[in-house]
Amino acid sequence: MKEQTRVVKCAAPVYKKGTNGKAVMIIHGYTGYPGPFYEMGELLHSVGYTINLVRLPGHGTNRRDYKKTSWRDWLNHARNVYMDLEVGHDSVLIIGHSMGGVLALILASRFNPEKVCLLAPGMSVPNRLFYMTPFLKFILPSISGEWVPEEGDDEDRRHLGCEYWSIRITRQVAGVYKLMRIARRGLGLVDSPLLLMLSELDETISSPKVEAIIAGGVKSPIEKVILKNSPHGFTEGPEKDFVHDEVIRWFSSPT
């Protein structure tokens, strides 16, 4: 019997037309899903923005689907969403979290978004194995993940944990590294204003190195916000309300 493919409820993409002529696309991270950004999207929509919460190919369904995709699929999908939003809108703004921040920087190097908000962009990671995955993928197909279910996790979150977070597919991690390298090469072409949000407690990325890489590479003005108490997932942490307020403030402020 074939495994049924379905998008779990919390991973469904969201599109809502706004009233101010501007569109915001929100790109989740590696093995992530749109759910953690629903509240942010609703808040942006409430002040007039069209919102498009992207579900990257292979995400939010099951591991079988995920294995069939690659970094090219993720990048092409993000590019196509951006190009579609340009039609009928005066401008497009981008929010990208983790790998979504990497994709946002690639889009910014190729297009001209009005503004780009980077939430813990994955431009440097502390795990040395990450940089070996282009070679490891040939000899080590997968690596055990550190996910364990938490009390209060609903059925959908447990499903995503089992399918995506309990194991790391080495070829896919190598794809994230490929996107990072593409983004780094294109930093000199980025001239959109950036809001860079990082956390001192983030163990998934190397926040000081990320800041140095981006600040040293782009031509555009950067506003930096350093969080004190947030995990890698800012929009699910104790400072999420502050994060939401800062994003809306910055998007609403003059360029």
Secondary structure in CASP SS format (residue, H / E / C, confidence):
PFRMAT SS
TARGET T0000
AUTHOR 0000-0000-0000
METHOD secondary structure of the structure
MODEL  1
M C 1.00
K C 1.00
E C 1.00
Q C 1.00
T C 1.00
R C 1.00
V C 1.00
V C 1.00
K H 1.00
C H 1.00
A H 1.00
A C 1.00
P C 1.00
V E 1.00
Y E 1.00
K E 1.00
K C 1.00
G C 1.00
T C 1.00
N C 1.00
G C 1.00
K E 1.00
A E 1.00
V E 1.00
M E 1.00
I E 1.00
I E 1.00
H C 1.00
G C 1.00
Y C 1.00
T C 1.00
G C 1.00
Y C 1.00
P C 1.00
G H 1.00
P H 1.00
F H 1.00
Y H 1.00
E H 1.00
M H 1.00
G H 1.00
E H 1.00
L H 1.00
L H 1.00
H H 1.00
S H 1.00
V C 1.00
G C 1.00
Y C 1.00
T E 1.00
I E 1.00
N E 1.00
L E 1.00
V E 1.00
R C 1.00
L C 1.00
P C 1.00
G C 1.00
H C 1.00
G C 1.00
T C 1.00
N C 1.00
R H 1.00
R H 1.00
D H 1.00
Y H 1.00
K H 1.00
K C 1.00
T C 1.00
S C 1.00
W H 1.00
R H 1.00
D H 1.00
W H 1.00
L H 1.00
N H 1.00
H H 1.00
A H 1.00
R H 1.00
N H 1.00
V H 1.00
Y H 1.00
M H 1.00
D H 1.00
L H 1.00
E H 1.00
V C 1.00
G C 1.00
H C 1.00
D C 1.00
S E 1.00
V E 1.00
L E 1.00
I E 1.00
I E 1.00
G E 1.00
H E 1.00
S C 1.00
M H 1.00
G H 1.00
G H 1.00
V H 1.00
L H 1.00
A H 1.00
L H 1.00
I H 1.00
L H 1.00
A H 1.00
S H 1.00
R H 1.00
F C 1.00
N C 1.00
P C 1.00
E C 1.00
K C 1.00
V E 1.00
C E 1.00
L E 1.00
L E 1.00
A C 1.00
P C 1.00
G C 1.00
M C 1.00
S C 1.00
V C 1.00
P C 1.00
N C 1.00
R H 1.00
L H 1.00
F H 1.00
Y H 1.00
M H 1.00
T H 1.00
P H 1.00
F H 1.00
L H 1.00
K C 1.00
F C 1.00
I C 1.00
L C 1.00
P C 1.00
S E 1.00
I E 1.00
S E 1.00
G C 1.00
E C 1.00
W C 1.00
V C 1.00
P C 1.00
E C 1.00
E C 1.00
G C 1.00
D C 1.00
D C 1.00
E H 1.00
D H 1.00
R H 1.00
R H 1.00
H H 1.00
L H 1.00
G H 1.00
C H 1.00
E H 1.00
Y H 1.00
W H 1.00
S C 1.00
I E 1.00
R E 1.00
I E 1.00
T H 1.00
R H 1.00
Q H 1.00
V H 1.00
A H 1.00
G H 1.00
V H 1.00
Y H 1.00
K H 1.00
L H 1.00
M H 1.00
R H 1.00
I H 1.00
A H 1.00
R H 1.00
R H 1.00
G C 1.00
L H 1.00
G H 1.00
L H 1.00
V C 1.00
D C 1.00
S C 1.00
P C 1.00
L E 1.00
L E 1.00
L E 1.00
M E 1.00
L E 1.00
S E 1.00
E C 1.00
L C 1.00
D C 1.00
E C 1.00
T C 1.00
I C 1.00
S C 1.00
S H 1.00
P H 1.00
K H 1.00
V H 1.00
E H 1.00
A H 1.00
I H 1.00
I H 1.00
A H 1.00
G H 1.00
G H 1.00
V C 1.00
K C 1.00
S C 1.00
P C 1.00
I E 1.00
E E 1.00
K E 1.00
V E 1.00
I E 1.00
L E 1.00
K C 1.00
N C 1.00
S C 1.00
P C 1.00
H C 1.00
G C 1.00
F H 1.00
T H 1.00
E H 1.00
G C 1.00
P C 1.00
E C 1.00
K H 1.00
D H 1.00
F H 1.00
V H 1.00
H H 1.00
D H 1.00
E H 1.00
V H 1.00
I H 1.00
R H 1.00
W H 1.00
F H 1.00
S H 1.00
S C 1.00
P C 1.00
T C 1.00
END
